[in-house]
Amino acid sequence: MISLCCPSRGRPEFAKRLVDTANNNSKYTTEFLFYINDDDPKLEEYKDLLDEKYYTIGPNQSTGYSWNQMANRANNDIIMLVGDDVQVLTDHWDDKIKQQYDKFNDKILMVVPSDGRSKGNKNFGDDIKLWPDESLPSGHFALHKNWIKALGYFVPPFFWHFYLDTYTQKVSRKINRCLFLPTVTFKAKKIFDNTHEQVISHLNIAERDRWIWNKVRDRHLNADVDTLRSFIESF
């Protein structure tokens, strides 16, 4: 029903926790797609803790590229971008997400579950609603394969790691298809460890992605908006 896609490094116990909490609370069978680096010091621990069918091992690379690769391999129509810090807390979370896609024939929809955080002092409330204006904390989200069919990618390929959720949310809000789902909780807590520091410092990724964001967000973002609108109108 849903494919969970997750690059993971140095956190095998967290990856296992994600699998366990998702499976313990799911209604349907979940597909797990982890991308593990071949130079990960804890590679053998991943092999011990995870079913072999759940992971692919490859070179240390852009997390954005990894998410796009996993999405292309996914067998299910609904694909979720998640981090390895996630714990899935809601019973039948997968069915609750599926029900939102059932409301749209074209399936063009970004579903953002609650992650237990809020930005500033904003209260996002308890209603399931589309969010055309306000930004949401959206570090973890779902898209349908029709999104990939329309745009050619799951997440924008020009970013290495940062702004993937920000860009996708801005696109979905411009077409009024960003849906906050407070009835589903993917609890997450940002972890500051060696893995986090590598992403920040490796190849100057943070500054690189910020530069790209400032250069491409208007031209490419508006082009994606127009493409998705045309796809929706075709239905």
C-alpha atoms as one frame of an Amber mdcrd trajectory, in Angstrom:
protein
   0.000   0.000   0.000   2.746   2.469   1.015   6.507   2.442   0.436   8.683
   4.090   3.093  11.957   5.417   1.648  14.801   6.222   4.009  18.519   6.865
   3.549  20.260   5.891   6.783  23.809   6.103   8.060  25.267   5.181  11.431
  21.873   4.510  12.987  20.926   0.843  12.462  18.944   0.691  15.699  16.832
   3.642  14.554  16.174   2.019  11.179  15.004  -1.108  12.974  12.758   0.985
  15.229  11.185   2.621  12.164  10.401  -0.805  10.688   8.961  -2.110  13.946
   6.753   0.891  14.724   5.452   1.093  11.152   4.662  -2.619  11.000   3.118
  -2.715  14.475   0.627   0.013  13.546  -0.098  -0.703   9.886  -3.275  -2.088
   8.341  -1.606  -3.229   5.129   1.829  -4.541   4.229   4.438  -1.786   4.161
   7.378  -1.781   1.777  10.652  -0.521   3.300  13.415   0.879   1.120  16.569
   1.851   2.992  19.718   3.151   1.322  22.863   2.252   3.288  26.365   3.529
   2.523  29.023   0.939   1.711  31.502   2.876   3.893  29.199   3.009   6.917
  31.126   1.861  10.024  27.924   0.182  11.223  27.130  -1.615   7.965  27.287
  -5.064   9.543  24.853  -3.980  12.251  22.360  -2.952   9.568  22.728  -6.402
   8.020  22.080  -8.016  11.407  19.026  -5.919  12.268  17.242  -5.480   8.917
  15.756  -7.996   6.514  17.947  -8.092   3.408  14.978  -7.214   1.197  14.638
  -3.879   2.984  17.927  -2.257   2.003  20.265  -1.387  -0.839  23.974  -0.798
  -0.219  25.815   1.748  -2.330  28.301   4.626  -2.311  27.993   7.608   0.000
  25.931  10.002  -2.111  23.339  12.752  -2.106  20.329  11.905   0.024  18.146
  13.558  -2.613  19.532  11.186  -5.232  18.993   8.242  -2.866  15.358   9.204
  -2.276  14.752   9.444  -6.023  16.384   6.054  -6.597  14.288   4.430  -3.889
  11.097   6.016  -5.193  11.821   4.620  -8.655  12.188   1.130  -7.163   9.053
   1.374  -5.032   6.322  -1.128  -5.832   3.510   0.798  -4.142   1.706   3.840
  -5.497   2.073   5.981  -2.367   5.661   6.804  -1.471   6.817   8.404   1.756
  10.017  10.324   2.387  11.096   9.650   5.955  14.181   9.968   8.106  15.563
   7.188  10.247  14.620   9.131  13.381  10.905   8.495  12.762   8.646   6.460
  15.014   5.207   5.696  13.557   2.754   6.051  16.441  -0.712   5.954  14.838
  -2.762   2.796  14.444  -3.670   2.137  10.780  -1.556   5.103   9.707  -1.293
   3.699   6.188  -5.046   3.455   5.693  -5.547   6.980   6.999  -3.071   8.275
   4.422  -4.585   6.181   1.635  -8.050   7.607   2.374  -6.800  11.100   1.532
  -5.558  10.019  -1.892  -8.867   8.312  -2.582 -10.485  11.771  -2.586  -8.523
  12.871  -5.691  -8.847  11.133  -9.041  -5.511  12.511 -10.236  -3.741  11.589
  -6.933  -1.674  14.785  -7.022  -1.380  15.471  -3.314   1.328  16.032  -0.718
   0.283  14.516   2.615   2.137  15.821   5.671   1.641  13.833   8.886   2.206
  15.390  12.281   5.752  14.943  13.548   5.177  16.302  17.024   6.749  19.648
  16.215   5.448  23.079  15.296   7.215  26.113  13.910   7.411  28.986  16.342
   4.196  29.286  18.330   1.868  28.310  15.515  -1.003  26.045  16.418  -1.942
  23.983  13.399  -5.033  22.573  15.084  -6.599  19.142  14.747  -8.419  19.495
  11.430  -7.468  17.662   8.251  -7.172  20.476   5.770  -5.392  21.803   2.713
  -2.818  24.494   3.477  -2.482  26.926   0.562  -0.734  29.717   2.464   1.007
  28.818   5.714   4.098  26.646   5.754   4.074  23.398   7.700   6.820  21.391
   9.372   7.136  18.796   6.605  10.332  16.848   7.107   8.385  13.663   6.321
   5.716  13.480   3.639   3.903  11.294   1.122   3.464  11.656  -2.630   1.735
   9.463  -5.202   3.544   7.965  -8.191   1.465  10.277 -10.391   3.571  13.131
  -9.004   6.671  11.374 -10.341   4.897  10.603 -13.603   4.121  14.283 -14.097
   7.446  15.827 -13.039   9.904  13.032 -13.741  11.209  12.896 -10.174  10.109
  12.293  -6.587  12.111  15.118  -4.995  13.864  17.969  -6.861  17.173  16.512
  -8.100  19.139  19.744  -8.022  19.397  19.720  -4.205  21.846  17.472  -2.401
  20.031  17.286   0.940  18.392  20.515   2.066  15.203  22.204   0.787  13.694
  18.979  -0.576  10.650  19.286   1.686  10.499  23.099   1.433  10.505  23.041
  -2.367   7.938  20.240  -2.578   5.650  21.936  -0.087   5.790  25.263  -1.927
   4.829  23.515  -5.160   1.950  21.628  -3.523   0.648  24.751  -1.783   0.601
  26.706  -5.056  -1.731  24.081  -6.557  -3.712  23.837  -3.287  -2.719  20.207
  -2.763  -0.742  20.339   0.477  -2.696  18.432   3.088  -1.854  18.354   6.787
  -2.892  15.097   8.462  -2.807  15.573  12.249  -4.535  12.206  12.767  -1.283
  10.472  11.802   1.839  11.019  13.899   5.350  10.284  12.673   7.245  11.275
  15.794  10.667  12.656  14.952  13.453  14.296  16.876  16.367  15.870  15.048
  19.562  14.064  15.972  22.865  15.897  16.130  25.572  13.273  15.711  28.428
  12.376  13.360  25.982  11.574  10.579  24.342  14.973  10.902  27.712  16.713
  10.970  28.839  14.875   7.843  25.789  16.083   5.923  26.377  19.637   7.091
  30.086  19.736   6.303  30.632  17.245   3.458  31.341  19.099   0.188  29.903
  22.283   1.747  26.403  20.874   1.205  24.425  23.356   3.299  25.846  26.414
   1.547  25.617  24.713  -1.860  21.932  23.873  -1.468  21.154  27.356  -0.154
  22.794  28.861  -3.256  20.824  26.547  -5.535  17.591  27.353  -3.712  18.092
  31.059  -4.321  18.894  30.435  -7.989  16.255  27.924  -9.062  13.295  28.238
  -6.738  11.313  30.649  -8.917  11.965  29.383 -12.429  11.925  25.639 -11.756
   9.315  25.820  -9.033   6.835  27.678 -11.236   7.520  25.272 -14.095   6.690
  22.334 -11.818   3.520  24.088 -10.676   2.405  24.560 -14.291   3.189  20.932
 -15.125   1.190  19.588 -12.197  -1.736  21.869 -12.966  -1.791  20.567 -16.538
  -1.692  16.996 -15.223  -4.622  17.685 -12.886  -6.615  19.327 -15.686  -6.099
  16.272 -17.875  -8.372  14.352 -15.517
